[in-house]
């Protein structure tokens, strides 16, 4: 995979331009790219690949766009970039600060997704009847508001994440293409962790609770945490919740208990991550910083 990327920068008030190269040292398996266009620095930690996120640094307050998604660097110049399950092989990034801008491209490594078939799900959670569509619409609105949270003081996005369960048993990997009750195929944007009902679920990093619903039709008991910079994690199918909206959580704090509510055939935790409308693999954040 080629990870040498050209950066071009220009002062928007002049016709000048500059070029530099951004490179990633794969020998370290993670870390690294850096440099500039027209005096704008750019560094990132992570590996550019589908379903992953990068923790980046540039000029404080700079505006950043990547393939249609927009964000802004915080007061320390830190920001997140995320790449969806089916992200194209090249990401186009623009950084703007005042009259200066920098443009670069990053090669995005592909990931393969397994396929699976799930039977025995409650039929109303796979093909909802007309009578519960209003409920689904209301719950969708709640999730949309949570995913739109942009807490300005949350800094969990730059922490090393822990697993949300003490004992990790993956029963379905992230991104699997699923056929539910013999219905059409769809991607599963979560990693399923099998555990007995009542097993404590822990916050993997610090943040603020932006959704805490005890009994959603598909998700069952669901909690969403805003870790800052638009990075949101969610915890589905809970038997019981241990947090409320607005509560600040720290790594290792109990946020709920494993259940089998909603669209589930048995007790497990479905763990998910989103960044500004893009679905990411939360396991990629475990042990990274």
C-alpha positions in Angstrom: 0.0 0.0 0.0 1.5 3.3 -1.0 1.3 5.9 1.9 3.2 8.7 0.4 0.8 11.6 0.0 1.3 15.0 -1.7 0.3 18.1 0.2 -0.3 21.4 -1.6 -0.7 24.7 0.2 -1.5 28.2 -0.8 -2.1 31.6 0.7 -5.6 32.5 -0.5 -4.6 36.1 -0.8 -1.7 35.4 -3.1 -0.8 33.2 -6.1 2.0 31.4 -4.2 2.0 27.6 -3.5 4.2 25.1 -1.8 4.4 21.3 -1.7 5.5 18.8 0.8 5.1 15.1 1.3 3.2 13.2 4.1 4.5 9.8 4.9 3.7 7.0 7.3 6.4 4.7 8.7 4.7 1.2 8.6 7.6 -0.3 10.6 6.1 1.2 13.7 2.6 -0.3 12.7 1.0 2.9 13.8 2.0 6.6 14.0 3.0 9.2 12.1 2.6 11.5 9.3 3.7 15.0 9.3 4.1 18.1 7.4 3.0 21.2 5.9 1.7 23.4 3.2 2.1 27.1 3.5 3.1 26.8 7.1 0.2 24.5 8.1 1.4 21.5 10.1 -0.4 18.1 9.9 0.4 15.1 12.0 -1.6 12.0 12.7 -1.6 8.9 14.8 -3.1 5.7 13.5 -3.3 3.7 10.3 -5.4 5.1 7.4 -7.8 2.2 6.7 -11.4 1.4 6.2 -13.4 1.5 9.5 -10.6 3.2 11.4 -10.0 6.7 12.8 -6.9 8.9 13.0 -6.1 11.3 15.8 -4.6 14.4 14.1 -2.9 17.7 14.9 -2.8 20.9 13.0 -3.2 24.7 13.7 -5.7 25.3 16.6 -9.1 26.3 15.3 -8.4 25.2 11.7 -11.3 23.9 9.6 -10.8 20.5 8.1 -12.8 18.6 5.5 -12.4 15.0 4.3 -14.6 13.7 1.4 -17.7 15.6 2.5 -17.3 15.4 6.3 -16.3 18.6 8.1 -14.7 19.2 11.5 -12.6 21.8 13.3 -9.4 21.5 15.3 -9.8 22.2 19.0 -7.7 24.7 21.0 -4.8 22.4 21.0 -5.0 21.7 17.3 -6.4 18.2 17.8 -9.1 16.6 15.7 -10.4 13.2 14.5 -10.7 11.8 11.0 -12.8 8.7 10.4 -13.1 6.4 7.4 -16.2 4.3 6.8 -16.4 0.5 6.2 -16.6 1.2 2.5 -14.4 4.2 2.2 -12.8 4.8 -1.2 -9.1 4.0 -1.6 -8.0 7.6 -1.4 -9.1 10.3 1.1 -8.9 13.9 0.0 -8.3 16.3 3.0 -8.3 20.1 3.1 -7.1 22.2 6.0 -7.9 25.9 6.1 -6.7 28.4 8.7 -7.4 32.1 7.9 -6.0 32.8 4.4 -3.9 29.6 4.3 -4.9 26.2 3.1 -3.3 22.8 2.6 -4.6 19.9 0.6 -3.5 16.3 0.8 -4.5 12.8 -0.1 -4.1 9.6 1.9 -4.2 6.1 0.7 -6.8 4.2 2.6 -6.2 0.5 3.1 -9.1 -1.9 2.5 -10.5 -4.4 5.0 -12.4 -7.5 4.2 -15.8 -8.2 5.8 -17.1 -11.7 6.7 -20.6 -12.8 6.0 -23.1 -14.5 8.4 -26.8 -15.4 8.7 -28.8 -14.8 11.8 -32.1 -16.6 12.5 -34.6 -16.5 15.3 -34.7 -12.7 15.7 -38.0 -11.1 16.7 -39.8 -10.5 13.4 -41.0 -7.0 14.3 -37.4 -5.9 14.8 -36.5 -7.1 11.2 -39.6 -6.2 9.3 -41.5 -3.7 11.5 -45.3 -3.7 11.1 -47.1 -0.5 10.2 -48.3 -0.1 13.8 -44.9 0.5 15.3 -43.4 2.8 12.6 -44.2 5.9 14.6 -42.2 4.4 17.5 -39.2 3.6 15.2 -39.3 7.2 13.8 -39.3 8.7 17.3 -36.3 6.4 18.4 -34.5 7.3 15.2 -34.8 11.0 16.0 -33.3 10.3 19.5 -30.4 8.5 18.0 -29.9 11.3 15.3 -29.7 13.9 18.1 -27.2 11.8 20.0 -25.0 11.2 17.0 -25.0 15.0 16.3 -23.6 15.8 19.7 -20.4 17.9 19.6 -19.3 18.4 23.2 -16.5 21.0 23.2 -14.8 19.8 26.4 -14.8 16.1 26.0 -11.3 14.7 25.3 -11.8 11.0 25.5 -11.2 10.7 21.7 -7.5 11.0 22.3 -7.3 8.4 25.1 -6.3 4.8 24.9 -9.6 2.9 24.9 -10.3 -0.2 27.0 -12.7 -3.0 26.2 -16.2 -2.4 27.6 -16.3 -5.9 29.2 -13.7 -7.5 31.4 -13.9 -10.8 29.6 -13.8 -10.4 25.8 -15.6 -13.1 23.7 -16.3 -11.8 20.2 -19.4 -13.7 18.8 -19.7 -11.5 15.6 -16.9 -9.3 14.2 -17.4 -5.7 13.2 -18.6 -5.0 9.7 -19.9 -8.5 8.9 -22.5 -8.7 6.1 -25.6 -10.2 7.6 -28.8 -11.9 6.4 -31.4 -11.5 9.1 -34.2 -14.1 9.3 -33.5 -14.8 5.6 -34.1 -11.2 4.7 -31.8 -9.1 2.5 -28.2 -8.6 3.3 -27.0 -5.6 5.3 -23.7 -4.6 7.0 -23.5 -5.0 10.8 -21.8 -1.9 12.1 -21.1 -3.3 15.6 -18.9 -5.9 17.3 -20.9 -8.4 19.3 -19.4 -9.4 22.7 -21.0 -12.5 24.3 -21.6 -12.4 28.0 -24.2 -13.5 30.6 -27.1 -11.2 31.4 -26.2 -8.8 34.1 -22.4 -8.6 33.2 -21.2 -5.0 33.9 -20.4 -2.8 30.9 -17.7 -0.2 31.4 -17.0 3.1 29.7 -13.9 2.5 27.5 -12.8 6.2 27.6 -14.0 9.4 29.2 -16.9 11.4 27.8 -20.5 12.5 28.4 -23.7 10.4 28.1 -25.8 11.8 25.3 -28.4 9.0 25.1 -29.7 6.6 27.8 -32.8 4.7 26.7 -33.9 1.6 28.6 -36.0 -0.2 26.0 -35.7 0.7 22.3 -37.3 -1.6 19.7 -34.1 -2.6 17.9 -31.4 -1.6 20.3 -33.0 -2.6 23.6 -31.3 -0.7 26.4 -29.0 1.7 24.7 -26.3 4.2 25.9 -24.4 6.6 23.7 -21.2 8.5 24.9 -19.7 11.6 23.3 -15.9 11.4 23.5 -15.4 14.7 21.8 -14.6 15.8 18.2 -17.8 14.0 17.0 -16.6 10.6 18.1 -19.6 8.7 19.6 -19.7 5.1 21.0 -22.9 3.2 21.6 -23.8 0.1 23.7 -26.8 -1.9 22.7 -29.2 -4.6 24.1 -28.6 -3.7 27.7 -30.8 -5.3 30.4 -30.4 -2.3 32.7 -28.7 1.1 32.5 -26.5 2.7 35.1 -26.1 6.2 33.7 -28.3 9.2 32.7 -28.1 11.8 29.9 -25.6 14.5 30.7 -23.5 12.4 33.1 -19.8 12.6 32.8 -18.1 9.1 32.6 -14.5 8.1 33.1 -12.7 4.9 31.9 -13.9 1.9 33.8 -17.1 3.4 35.1 -20.1 1.1 34.9 -22.6 2.4 32.4 -25.0 -0.6 32.3 -25.4 -4.4 32.2 -25.5 -6.9 29.4 -28.9 -8.1 28.3 -30.8 -9.5 25.3 -33.3 -6.8 24.7 -34.3 -5.6 21.2 -33.1 -7.3 18.1 -31.1 -10.1 19.7 -31.2 -13.9 20.0 -29.3 -14.1 23.2 -27.4 -12.0 25.8 -24.5 -9.9 24.4 -23.2 -6.4 24.0 -23.2 -4.8 20.6 -20.5 -2.1 20.7 -20.5 0.6 18.0 -18.6 3.8 17.1 -19.6 6.7 14.8 -17.8 9.8 13.6 -19.9 12.5 11.9 -22.1 10.0 10.1 -19.5 7.4 9.4 -19.5 3.9 11.0 -16.1 2.9 12.6 -14.8 -0.2 14.3 -14.5 0.6 18.0 -12.0 -2.3 18.6 -9.5 -0.3 16.5 -9.3 2.2 19.4 -8.5 -0.3 22.1 -5.0 0.1 23.3 -4.3 3.1 21.0 -3.8 6.7 21.8 
